[in-house]
Amino acid sequence: MRRGVQMESTVCVLCRNMEESAEHLFIECEVAQHVWSLCQKWLGIVLVQNNEIQSHFESFLCTQASGKQILVWKGIWAVIIRGIWDQRNSILYKQGVVDAEEMIQLAQLKSWSWLKHRTNSFNYSFSDWIINPGSCIKSVK
């Protein structure tokens, strides 16, 4: 909304079950819920799913993290949201297919790449990032 992108009042292209809204597309949609579930499993966290975007974002942040670690959590959340949006657009404009596994894999790659290039204290391989993201995040100073 902040960028002036208007969500059309249409059926969700990911699940085809509900009218598409920001809350539905990014949080309530069964495909988005599957992506968030995969994300939580990968990160080793358990969250209460909120159906409002701001609350969902706030619940995703790890409260025991330092300032830079919180930026990592924010970045991971943003990468997941962006992945859902990109998948939606791929389906809508490029005849793409729904693939929650692909969304989480791309989020893992993009978040690792971002950390590798933006954080001096992040010296982990991609396989380390996939296998134990919690330890990798804790190392960010």
DAWOBEL-V883891 format. One record per helix or strand of 2 or more residues. SS is the DSSP state (@ for helix, = for strand). FROM is the first residue (numbers start at 0). TO is the last residue. If there is no record, write none. Layout:
SS:FROM:TO
SS:FROM:TO
//
This chain:
@:21:27
@:29:42
@:52:59
@:66:93
@:99:117
@:125:130
@:132:137
//
